[in-house]
Amino acid sequence: MMLINLWKRGFRNLTGVDYSEGAITLAKSLSEAEGTNEIVYLVGDLVDERGKSQCSCLRHHYKVCVDKGTYDAVSLMPEHCFKGREQYRDTIKSIMEPDGYFIITSCNWTKDQLLTFFGTDFLVHDEILYPTFQFGGKTGSKVTSLIMKLKS
């Protein structure tokens, strides 16, 4: 729905990628029902080292890459563990335009944890703030969203 909403707000040249063919089929049918057939949906695995040869979308460069849960899902896959997270980060780096933006939203990782992992290659450009709560003397949020740029 995110790409559909972006399209309705005037954004074009949108591509959605998921490793699940079923998710892509669902996204295409939702897009068709909304009359947003210009959105491209492709099956591509961001943590498979062969991804670039298997999906043309991973050979393009994008001005904005948006993650709304993919990194969280990769992080929860025991077969991928840290190596999968590294491959994911490398894939994002390789498909971004040099002056592009990477927008990540996570409900599993804190800002500090995301910065520790992605900070090797990215700088924070901005943060989307959400309501906070206190527990055990700490203040936090249910969701973290960071807007990052590649380091020069």
Buried (B, 14 or more C-beta within 10 A) or exposed (E): EEBBEBBEEEEEEBBBBBBEEEBBEEBBEBBEEBEBEEBBBBBBBBBBEEBBEEBEBBEEEBEBBBBEEBBBBBBEEEEBEEEBBBBBBBBBBEBBEEEBBBBBBBEBBEBEEBBEBBEEBBEBEEEEEEEEEEEEEEEBBEEBBBBBBBEE
